[in-house]
Amino acid sequence: MLAALCACMARTGLPWTVDVVDVDADPQLTDMFDELVPVLYAGVADRTGLEPATGSAGQAGGPAGQEICHYFLDEAALQRYLAQYRG
């Protein structure tokens, strides 16, 4: 999923960052996602827990805490999420 995400985001021209997090290392994340890994989730602030953050597309004030897709990159779902950042 990570390679597909990198390729897709390079085409968007939007600024973005990604944090790869071990879901199994955090009980709260394990409760949320369990077997739904890999998962693309917007808004994980840090590895100590889930908190509101800037959107994963790097824009302040973006929605936080949104699962975009799991298992494989769903480009349509990602594009729907990113549409709110396009002018």
DSSP file (Angstrom, degrees, kcal/mol; ACC not computed):
  #  RESIDUE AA STRUCTURE BP1 BP2  ACC     N-H-->O    O-->H-N    N-H-->O    O-->H-N    TCO  KAPPA ALPHA  PHI   PSI    X-CA   Y-CA   Z-CA
    1    1 A M     >        0   0    0      0, 0.0     4,-2.8     0, 0.0     5,-0.2   0.000 360.0 360.0 360.0 -37.5    0.0    0.0    0.0
    2    2 A L  H  >  +     0   0    0      1,-0.2     4,-2.6     2,-0.2     5,-0.2   0.913 360.0  47.7 -62.0 -44.2    2.8    2.4    0.8
    3    3 A A  H  > S+     0   0    0      1,-0.2     4,-2.1     2,-0.2    -1,-0.2   0.910 113.8  47.7 -63.4 -41.7    4.4    2.2   -2.7
    4    4 A A  H  > S+     0   0    0      2,-0.2     4,-2.5     1,-0.2    -2,-0.2   0.893 111.5  51.2 -66.0 -39.1    1.0    2.8   -4.3
    5    5 A L  H  X S+     0   0    0     -4,-2.8     4,-3.0     2,-0.2     5,-0.3   0.925 108.9  50.6 -62.7 -45.5    0.2    5.7   -1.9
    6    6 A C  H  X S+     0   0    0     -4,-2.6     4,-1.9     1,-0.2    -2,-0.2   0.918 112.7  46.1 -59.7 -44.0    3.6    7.3   -2.7
    7    7 A A  H  X S+     0   0    0     -4,-2.1     4,-1.1     2,-0.2    -1,-0.2   0.918 114.6  47.4 -65.4 -43.5    2.9    7.1   -6.5
    8    8 A C  H  X S+     0   0    0     -4,-2.5     4,-0.8     1,-0.2     3,-0.5   0.928 112.7  47.7 -64.4 -46.1   -0.7    8.3   -6.1
    9    9 A M  H >X S+     0   0    0     -4,-3.0     4,-1.1     1,-0.2     3,-0.5   0.832 104.3  60.7 -68.1 -31.4    0.3   11.3   -3.9
   10   10 A A  H 3< S+     0   0    0     -4,-1.9    -1,-0.2    -5,-0.3    -2,-0.2   0.855 104.3  51.5 -61.7 -33.1    3.1   12.3   -6.3
   11   11 A R  H 3< S+     0   0    0     -4,-1.1    -1,-0.2    -3,-0.5    -2,-0.2   0.738 102.0  61.1 -74.7 -22.7    0.5   12.7   -9.0
   12   12 A T  H << S-     0   0    0     -4,-0.8    -1,-0.2    -3,-0.5    -2,-0.2   0.828  89.1-143.0 -76.6 -30.7   -1.7   15.0   -6.8
   13   13 A G     <  +     0   0    0     -4,-1.1    -3,-0.1     1,-0.3    -1,-0.1   0.482  56.3 131.2  78.9   1.5    0.8   17.8   -6.3
   14   14 A L        -     0   0    0     -5,-0.4    -1,-0.3     1,-0.1     2,-0.2  -0.613  65.2-110.0 -85.2 146.3   -0.5   18.2   -2.7
   15   15 A P        +     0   0    0      0, 0.0     2,-0.3     0, 0.0    44,-0.1  -0.520  52.1 161.3 -69.7 143.8    1.9   18.4    0.2
   16   16 A W        -     0   0    0     -2,-0.2     2,-0.3    42,-0.1    41,-0.2  -0.993  27.7-159.2-159.6 159.6    1.7   15.3    2.4
   17   17 A T        -     0   0    0     39,-1.4     2,-0.4    -2,-0.3    41,-0.1  -0.951   8.6-156.0-137.2 159.3    3.4   13.2    5.0
   18   18 A V        -     0   0    0     -2,-0.3     2,-0.5    39,-0.1    -2,-0.0  -0.999   2.2-160.7-138.4 137.1    3.0    9.6    6.0
   19   19 A D        -     0   0    0     -2,-0.4     2,-0.6    25,-0.0    25,-0.1  -0.980  13.6-146.4-114.7 123.4    3.8    7.9    9.3
   20   20 A V        -     0   0    0     -2,-0.5     2,-0.4     2,-0.0    -2,-0.0  -0.819  24.6-173.7 -89.1 120.6    4.2    4.1    9.3
   21   21 A V        -     0   0    0     -2,-0.6     2,-1.0     3,-0.0     3,-0.1  -0.942  29.0-125.6-122.2 135.8    2.9    2.9   12.6
   22   22 A D    >   -     0   0    0     -2,-0.4     3,-1.4     1,-0.2     4,-0.3  -0.712  21.8-165.5 -79.1 103.1    3.0   -0.7   14.0
   23   23 A V  G >  S+     0   0    0     -2,-1.0     3,-1.4     1,-0.3     7,-0.4   0.855  85.2  58.8 -59.5 -37.4   -0.7   -1.2   14.9
   24   24 A D  G 3  S+     0   0    0      1,-0.3    -1,-0.3     5,-0.1    -2,-0.1   0.679  96.2  63.5 -69.2 -16.4    0.2   -4.3   17.0
   25   25 A A  G <  S+     0   0    0     -3,-1.4    -1,-0.3     1,-0.1    -2,-0.2   0.555  99.3  58.0 -84.7  -7.4    2.5   -2.2   19.2
   26   26 A D    <>  -     0   0    0     -3,-1.4     4,-2.7    -4,-0.3     5,-0.2  -0.970  68.9-153.1-128.0 115.9   -0.4    0.0   20.5
   27   27 A P  H  > S+     0   0    0      0, 0.0     4,-2.4     0, 0.0     5,-0.2   0.855  97.7  52.6 -56.7 -37.0   -3.4   -1.6   22.3
   28   28 A Q  H  > S+     0   0    0      2,-0.2     4,-1.8     1,-0.2     5,-0.1   0.922 112.2  44.7 -66.2 -42.9   -5.7    1.3   21.2
   29   29 A L  H  >>S+     0   0    0      2,-0.2     4,-3.0     1,-0.2     5,-0.6   0.883 111.5  53.4 -68.2 -37.4   -4.7    0.9   17.5
   30   30 A T  H  X5S+     0   0    0     -4,-2.7     4,-1.7    -7,-0.4    -2,-0.2   0.915 108.5  50.3 -62.1 -42.0   -5.0   -2.9   17.8
   31   31 A D  H  <5S+     0   0    0     -4,-2.4    -1,-0.2    -5,-0.2    -2,-0.2   0.889 116.0  42.8 -61.7 -38.7   -8.6   -2.4   19.1
   32   32 A M  H  <5S+     0   0    0     -4,-1.8    -2,-0.2    -5,-0.2    -1,-0.2   0.911 133.9  13.2 -73.5 -43.5   -9.4   -0.1   16.3
   33   33 A F  H ><5S+     0   0    0     -4,-3.0     3,-4.3     1,-0.1    -3,-0.2   0.718  72.9 156.7-113.9 -25.9   -7.8   -1.9   13.3
   34   34 A D  T 3<<S+     0   0    0     -4,-1.7     3,-0.2    -5,-0.6    -1,-0.1  -0.037  85.7   2.7  37.2-100.8   -6.9   -5.5   14.5
   35   35 A E  T 3  S+     0   0    0      1,-0.2     2,-0.6    -5,-0.1    -1,-0.3   0.382 108.0  96.6 -93.3   3.6   -6.8   -7.4   11.2
   36   36 A L    <   +     0   0    0     -3,-4.3    35,-0.3    34,-0.1    -1,-0.2  -0.108  66.5 167.1 -86.9  38.9   -7.5   -4.4    8.9
   37   37 A V        +     0   0    0     -2,-0.6     2,-0.2    -3,-0.2    33,-0.1  -0.862  48.2  43.2-111.6 145.2   -3.9   -3.8    8.2
   38   38 A P  S    S+     0   0    0      0, 0.0    33,-3.2     0, 0.0     2,-0.4   0.525  83.7 174.8 -70.8 155.2   -2.4   -2.2    6.3
   39   39 A V  E     -A   70   0A   0     31,-0.3     2,-0.7    -2,-0.2    31,-0.3  -0.987  30.1-143.9-132.2 140.6   -4.7    0.7    6.8
   40   40 A L  E     +A   69   0A   0     29,-3.1    28,-3.2    -2,-0.4    29,-1.3  -0.933  31.5 172.5-104.0 114.0   -4.6    4.3    5.5
   41   41 A Y  E     -A   67   0A   0     -2,-0.7     3,-0.5    26,-0.2     2,-0.5  -0.986  22.5-144.8-130.0 126.2   -5.9    6.5    8.3
   42   42 A A  E    S+A   66   0A   0     24,-3.2    24,-2.3    -2,-0.4    23,-1.0  -0.779  75.7  29.0 -93.7 129.6   -5.9   10.3    8.3
   43   43 A G        +     0   0    0     -2,-0.5     2,-0.7     1,-0.3     8,-0.4   0.586  59.9 150.0 108.2  10.7   -5.3   12.2   11.5
   44   44 A V        -     0   0    0     -3,-0.5    -1,-0.3     1,-0.2     6,-0.1  -0.686  26.7-166.4 -75.7 115.3   -3.1   10.1   13.8
   45   45 A A        -     0   0    0     -2,-0.7     2,-0.3     6,-0.5    -1,-0.2   0.905  58.1 -27.1 -74.1 -42.8   -1.2   12.8   15.7
   46   46 A D  B >   -B   49   0B   0      3,-0.9     3,-0.8    -3,-0.1    -1,-0.2  -0.907  67.2 -89.4-159.4-177.1    1.4   10.6   17.2
   47   47 A R  T 3  S+     0   0    0     -2,-0.3     3,-0.1     1,-0.2   -25,-0.0   0.410 109.4  73.3 -88.2   3.5    2.2    7.1   18.4
   48   48 A T  T 3  S-     0   0    0      1,-0.3     2,-0.3   -22,-0.0    -1,-0.2   0.527 114.9 -52.1 -93.3  -5.9    0.9    7.7   21.9
   49   49 A G  B <   -B   46   0B   0     -3,-0.8    -3,-0.9     2,-0.1     2,-0.6  -0.918  69.8 -59.1 156.6 179.4   -2.7    7.6   20.9
   50   50 A L        +     0   0    0     -2,-0.3    -6,-0.1    -6,-0.1    -3,-0.1  -0.809  57.3 155.9 -96.6 123.4   -5.3    9.1   18.6
   51   51 A E        -     0   0    0     -2,-0.6    -6,-0.5    -8,-0.4    14,-0.2  -0.964  50.4 -82.9-140.6 155.5   -5.7   12.8   18.8
   52   52 A P        +     0   0    0      0, 0.0     2,-0.3     0, 0.0    -9,-0.1  -0.331  59.7 159.3 -57.4 141.1   -7.0   15.5   16.4
   53   53 A A        -     0   0    0      9,-0.2     3,-0.1   -11,-0.1    -8,-0.1  -0.866  46.7 -65.9-148.8 178.6   -4.3   16.6   14.1
   54   54 A T  S    S-     0   0    0     -2,-0.3     6,-0.2     1,-0.1   -11,-0.2  -0.403  70.4 -85.4 -66.8 156.4   -3.8   18.3   10.7
   55   55 A G    >   -     0   0    0      4,-1.7     3,-2.1     1,-0.1     4,-0.2  -0.245  37.9-112.5 -59.4 153.4   -5.2   16.3    7.8
   56   56 A S  T 3  S+     0   0    0      7,-0.3   -39,-1.4     1,-0.3    -1,-0.1   0.646 114.9  70.4 -68.3 -12.3   -2.8   13.8    6.4
   57   57 A A  T 3  S-     0   0    0    -41,-0.2    -1,-0.3     2,-0.2     3,-0.1   0.395 119.8-107.9 -82.5   5.3   -2.6   15.8    3.2
   58   58 A G  S <  S+     0   0    0     -3,-2.1     2,-0.5     1,-0.3    -2,-0.2   0.606  76.0 133.0  86.1  12.5   -0.7   18.4    5.3
   59   59 A Q    >   -     0   0    0     -4,-0.2    -4,-1.7   -44,-0.1     3,-1.4  -0.849  57.1-121.1-102.5 129.0   -3.4   21.0    5.5
   60   60 A A  T 3  S+     0   0    0     -2,-0.5    -6,-0.1     1,-0.2    -1,-0.0  -0.367  95.9  22.6 -63.2 141.7   -4.2   22.6    8.9
   61   61 A G  T 3  S+     0   0    0      1,-0.2    -1,-0.2    -2,-0.0    -7,-0.1   0.507  86.9 144.1  82.1   3.7   -7.8   22.2   10.0
   62   62 A G    <   -     0   0    0     -3,-1.4    -1,-0.2     1,-0.1    -9,-0.2  -0.289  63.1 -79.7 -70.8 162.1   -8.4   19.1    7.9
   63   63 A P        -     0   0    0      0, 0.0    -7,-0.3     0, 0.0     2,-0.3  -0.348  50.4-153.9 -62.8 142.0  -10.6   16.4    9.2
   64   64 A A        +     0   0    0      1,-0.2   -21,-0.3    -9,-0.1    -9,-0.1  -0.807  62.5  33.5-115.2 157.4   -8.9   14.1   11.6
   65   65 A G  S    S+     0   0    0    -23,-1.0     2,-0.5    -2,-0.3   -22,-0.2   0.924  74.5 143.1  71.4  47.1   -9.6   10.5   12.5
   66   66 A Q  E     -A   42   0A   0    -24,-2.3   -24,-3.2    -3,-0.2     2,-0.5  -0.971  44.4-142.4-125.6 122.7  -10.8    9.1    9.2
   67   67 A E  E     -A   41   0A   0     -2,-0.5   -26,-0.2   -26,-0.2     3,-0.1  -0.703  18.5-178.7 -77.1 126.7  -10.1    5.7    7.9
   68   68 A I  E     -     0   0A   0    -28,-3.2     2,-0.3    -2,-0.5    -1,-0.2   0.872  58.5 -35.1 -93.6 -47.1   -9.6    6.0    4.1
   69   69 A C  E     -A   40   0A   0    -29,-1.3   -29,-3.1     8,-0.1    -1,-0.4  -0.977  51.5-146.3-165.2 168.9   -9.0    2.4    3.2
   70   70 A H  E    S+A   39   0A   0     -2,-0.3     2,-2.1   -31,-0.3   -31,-0.3  -0.961  71.0  18.8-144.4 163.6   -7.5   -0.9    4.3
   71   71 A Y  S    S+     0   0    0    -33,-3.2     2,-0.3    -2,-0.3   -32,-0.1  -0.325 126.3  13.5  73.5 -52.2   -5.7   -3.9    2.8
   72   72 A F  S    S-     0   0    0     -2,-2.1     2,-0.5   -34,-0.1    -2,-0.2  -0.955  95.6 -83.5-145.5 161.7   -4.9   -2.1   -0.4
   73   73 A L        -     0   0    0     -2,-0.3     2,-1.0    -4,-0.1     3,-0.1  -0.564  33.3-159.1 -72.1 121.0   -4.9    1.5   -1.7
   74   74 A D     >  -     0   0    0     -2,-0.5     4,-2.4     1,-0.2     3,-0.2  -0.846   6.6-170.5 -97.8  95.7   -8.4    2.5   -2.8
   75   75 A E  H  > S+     0   0    0     -2,-1.0     4,-2.6     1,-0.2     5,-0.2   0.838  82.7  55.5 -61.8 -33.6   -7.5    5.4   -5.0
   76   76 A A  H  > S+     0   0    0      2,-0.2     4,-2.1     1,-0.2    -1,-0.2   0.924 109.6  46.3 -64.4 -43.2  -11.1    6.4   -5.4
   77   77 A A  H  > S+     0   0    0     -3,-0.2     4,-2.0     2,-0.2    -2,-0.2   0.900 113.2  49.9 -65.2 -40.1  -11.5    6.7   -1.6
   78   78 A L  H  X S+     0   0    0     -4,-2.4     4,-2.7     1,-0.2    -2,-0.2   0.910 109.6  50.9 -64.5 -41.7   -8.3    8.6   -1.3
   79   79 A Q  H  X S+     0   0    0     -4,-2.6     4,-1.6     2,-0.2    -2,-0.2   0.884 108.3  52.3 -64.4 -37.7   -9.4   11.0   -4.1
   80   80 A R  H  < S+     0   0    0     -4,-2.1     4,-0.5     2,-0.2    -1,-0.2   0.916 112.0  46.6 -62.5 -41.5  -12.7   11.6   -2.3
   81   81 A Y  H >< S+     0   0    0     -4,-2.0     3,-0.9     1,-0.2    -2,-0.2   0.929 114.4  46.6 -64.1 -45.2  -10.7   12.4    0.9
   82   82 A L  H >X S+     0   0    0     -4,-2.7     3,-2.4     1,-0.2     4,-0.6   0.711  91.7  81.5 -71.9 -20.8   -8.3   14.7   -0.9
   83   83 A A  G >< S+     0   0    0     -4,-1.6     3,-0.9     1,-0.3    -1,-0.2   0.807  82.9  63.3 -57.1 -29.7  -11.1   16.5   -2.8
   84   84 A Q  G <4 S+     0   0    0     -3,-0.9    -1,-0.3    -4,-0.5    -2,-0.2   0.650 101.8  51.7 -70.8 -12.6  -11.7   18.7    0.2
   85   85 A Y  G <4 S+     0   0    0     -3,-2.4     2,-0.4    -4,-0.1    -1,-0.2   0.523  90.4  92.6 -98.9  -8.6   -8.2   20.1   -0.1
   86   86 A R    <<        0   0    0     -3,-0.9   -72,-0.0    -4,-0.6     0, 0.0  -0.694 360.0 360.0 -90.8 138.9   -8.4   21.1   -3.8
   87   87 A G              0   0    0     -2,-0.4    -1,-0.1     0, 0.0    -3,-0.0   0.451 360.0 360.0 -88.3 360.0   -9.5   24.6   -4.6
